[in-house]
Amino acid sequence: MDKNRFDVIVVGGGIVGTTAAYFLARRGARIALVERDRIGHGTTARSFAWINASSKIADEPYHRLNALGASIYHDLADAFGAERLGLHRTGMLQCISRNDTAGLAALEEQVGYLGRYGYPHQVLDAQALSKLEPAVTFDDDATAIHAMSEDWLEAPEFVAFLADEIRAMGSLVLEGCATTTLDLNDDGSVSGLVTDQGTFTTTKVLIAAGHETPEVLAALTGYEAFAARFPMNRVPGLLVTTPPCQSAEQLRHVIYFDSPSDPFHIRPAGNGRLRMGADDTDGMIAEDTSPESIHRAAERLLGHARARLPGLIGDMTAEQCELAIGIRPYPHDGKTLAGALPGSQGLYLIATHSGITLAPALGQLMTTLIIEGTMPEALQPFALERLPGFA
Ligand SMILES: Cc1cc2nc3c(=O)[nH]c(=O)nc-3n(C[C@H](O)[C@H](O)[C@H](O)COP(=O)(O)OP(=O)(O)OC[C@H]3O[C@@H](n4cnc5c(N)ncnc54)[C@H](O)[C@@H]3O)c2cc1C
């Protein structure tokens, strides 16, 4: 057997590429997963990593895709144990004050959708919330969606676990390996991938390079326009993770506060730490934001958290916390891009926000497409052909 020949090569060892490589290997394909740096250390390591479908409601196929991702995590947990996967089955509380009339109307609409979709949830009042989360301050008129089946993930641990499984199935995981270009046959079909560690033979390449997808696509195909015109934005977000503290272990759920005055989300982060983020502080951040401005945004975020969890946040400062900026790969219409690259033979890609939630669903569905050659119905709304330039 030619040790440099693979059925499929996956470019990018974040959660999206690694999960796809895992499902491809499970179908019996010989895979090379090629990661330029280290597996699971891109956006995947700088994510709030809440596995959810309850907030994605207006577009039913997108809701169902997210719900499928969440349910595959449960299947994997049944097979391997949640702990080995880094999966934390805590449930999620999405809270608003009844005073906020627009927020209340939106929440009621969301509850209606969740009911129609048959998605597990219940509506709680302030008293029930305080029972579930005694260390958290809720408004007297608070109401919340409790999505009992939603989880959070230690995403780098999950990716490391899958990488071990991929190796155990006889496939290759290559770290510190940068891709250069594709080798093509005369008819334009893929015949190999050139990297700084040699040339690999394959007829199928799946690109899963996160927010760098446009540049990787341009470099591999030699079509520079991809870098400028690919329908995806880079959307930075700030995450604050507190140092370990015993009292922080009192927080049990992922909690979203949808209040107009102090919107933020928070969850346990393992070992007595808490991780938080917020839309308003994300709005204060750009990729070139100065350390001082990041610090200011982090203090603001801690202020939101202190108001709700005074006993857990106390007088903690931004200096004591880990501050991380993650870059979201954000397709122009906010949804996933997944499928074959139109006009190519043997080139596939996945680029998505919500990649922690979606990775298992996309990995399974793309495996069907790549191995069997048929586009699963659940993936069809996310094909690249829907966007200008690919139609
Ligand atoms: C602040 C924030 C909060 C978020 N919260 C959530 C959430 O709560 N729930 C959720 O589901 N999602 C969330 N997301 C989104 C989610 O984290 C991302 O969608 C997901 O991590 C993307 O994974 P990926 O594998 O596509 O990208 P990455 O993790 O960035 O992986 C891409 C990999 O490709 C590699 N690469 C790039 N170029 C090459 C090359 N030429 N050759 C080889 N390798 C290459 C990179 O080194 C990298 O490791 C959040 C994101 C952010 C930033």
PDBQT file of the ligand as one rigid body, heavy atoms in Angstrom, charges set to zero:
ROOT
HETATM    1  C1  LIG A 401     -16.431  34.093  21.008  1.00  0.00    +0.000 C 
HETATM    2  C2  LIG A 401     -17.038  32.905  20.303  1.00  0.00    +0.000 A 
HETATM    3  C3  LIG A 401     -18.098  32.220  20.873  1.00  0.00    +0.000 A 
HETATM    4  C4  LIG A 401     -18.650  31.125  20.229  1.00  0.00    +0.000 A 
HETATM    5  N1  LIG A 401     -19.661  30.440  20.832  1.00  0.00    +0.000 NA
HETATM    6  C5  LIG A 401     -20.170  29.319  20.248  1.00  0.00    +0.000 A 
HETATM    7  C6  LIG A 401     -21.153  28.562  20.926  1.00  0.00    +0.000 A 
HETATM    8  O1  LIG A 401     -21.535  28.875  22.054  1.00  0.00    +0.000 OA
HETATM    9  N2  LIG A 401     -21.642  27.455  20.305  1.00  0.00    +0.000 N 
HETATM   10  C7  LIG A 401     -21.215  27.075  19.052  1.00  0.00    +0.000 A 
HETATM   11  O2  LIG A 401     -21.725  26.076  18.523  1.00  0.00    +0.000 OA
HETATM   12  N3  LIG A 401     -20.267  27.791  18.394  1.00  0.00    +0.000 NA
HETATM   13  C8  LIG A 401     -19.736  28.905  18.963  1.00  0.00    +0.000 A 
HETATM   14  N4  LIG A 401     -18.781  29.622  18.319  1.00  0.00    +0.000 N 
HETATM   15  C9  LIG A 401     -18.381  29.248  16.959  1.00  0.00    +0.000 C 
HETATM   16  C10 LIG A 401     -17.438  28.049  16.934  1.00  0.00    +0.000 C 
HETATM   17  O3  LIG A 401     -16.472  28.163  17.956  1.00  0.00    +0.000 OA
HETATM   18  C11 LIG A 401     -16.781  27.945  15.563  1.00  0.00    +0.000 C 
HETATM   19  O4  LIG A 401     -17.803  27.874  14.565  1.00  0.00    +0.000 OA
HETATM   20  C12 LIG A 401     -15.905  26.701  15.449  1.00  0.00    +0.000 C 
HETATM   21  O5  LIG A 401     -14.961  26.640  16.494  1.00  0.00    +0.000 OA
HETATM   22  C13 LIG A 401     -15.183  26.715  14.112  1.00  0.00    +0.000 C 
HETATM   23  O6  LIG A 401     -14.407  25.545  14.060  1.00  0.00    +0.000 OA
HETATM   24  P1  LIG A 401     -13.510  25.248  12.790  1.00  0.00    +0.000 P 
HETATM   25  O7  LIG A 401     -12.980  23.885  12.949  1.00  0.00    +0.000 OA
HETATM   26  O8  LIG A 401     -14.281  25.583  11.554  1.00  0.00    +0.000 OA
HETATM   27  O9  LIG A 401     -12.367  26.373  12.874  1.00  0.00    +0.000 OA
HETATM   28  P2  LIG A 401     -10.990  26.389  13.710  1.00  0.00    +0.000 P 
HETATM   29  O10 LIG A 401     -11.179  25.888  15.069  1.00  0.00    +0.000 OA
HETATM   30  O11 LIG A 401     -10.441  27.773  13.572  1.00  0.00    +0.000 OA
HETATM   31  O12 LIG A 401     -10.094  25.353  12.946  1.00  0.00    +0.000 OA
HETATM   32  C14 LIG A 401      -9.570  25.607  11.655  1.00  0.00    +0.000 C 
HETATM   33  C15 LIG A 401      -8.186  25.014  11.624  1.00  0.00    +0.000 C 
HETATM   34  O13 LIG A 401      -7.680  25.094  10.304  1.00  0.00    +0.000 OA
HETATM   35  C16 LIG A 401      -6.279  25.243  10.414  1.00  0.00    +0.000 C 
HETATM   36  N5  LIG A 401      -5.743  25.726   9.135  1.00  0.00    +0.000 N 
HETATM   37  C17 LIG A 401      -5.907  26.957   8.574  1.00  0.00    +0.000 A 
HETATM   38  N6  LIG A 401      -5.248  26.997   7.404  1.00  0.00    +0.000 NA
HETATM   39  C18 LIG A 401      -4.661  25.783   7.215  1.00  0.00    +0.000 A 
HETATM   40  C19 LIG A 401      -3.859  25.216   6.189  1.00  0.00    +0.000 A 
HETATM   41  N7  LIG A 401      -3.501  25.903   5.114  1.00  0.00    +0.000 N 
HETATM   42  N8  LIG A 401      -3.428  23.934   6.328  1.00  0.00    +0.000 NA
HETATM   43  C20 LIG A 401      -3.774  23.212   7.423  1.00  0.00    +0.000 A 
HETATM   44  N9  LIG A 401      -4.539  23.704   8.436  1.00  0.00    +0.000 NA
HETATM   45  C21 LIG A 401      -4.983  24.968   8.321  1.00  0.00    +0.000 A 
HETATM   46  C22 LIG A 401      -6.112  26.228  11.561  1.00  0.00    +0.000 C 
HETATM   47  O14 LIG A 401      -4.803  26.171  12.123  1.00  0.00    +0.000 OA
HETATM   48  C23 LIG A 401      -7.199  25.744  12.525  1.00  0.00    +0.000 C 
HETATM   49  O15 LIG A 401      -6.703  24.844  13.491  1.00  0.00    +0.000 OA
HETATM   50  C24 LIG A 401     -18.164  30.719  18.956  1.00  0.00    +0.000 A 
HETATM   51  C25 LIG A 401     -17.089  31.389  18.395  1.00  0.00    +0.000 A 
HETATM   52  C26 LIG A 401     -16.528  32.468  19.053  1.00  0.00    +0.000 A 
HETATM   53  C27 LIG A 401     -15.339  33.157  18.448  1.00  0.00    +0.000 C 
ENDROOT
TORSDOF 0
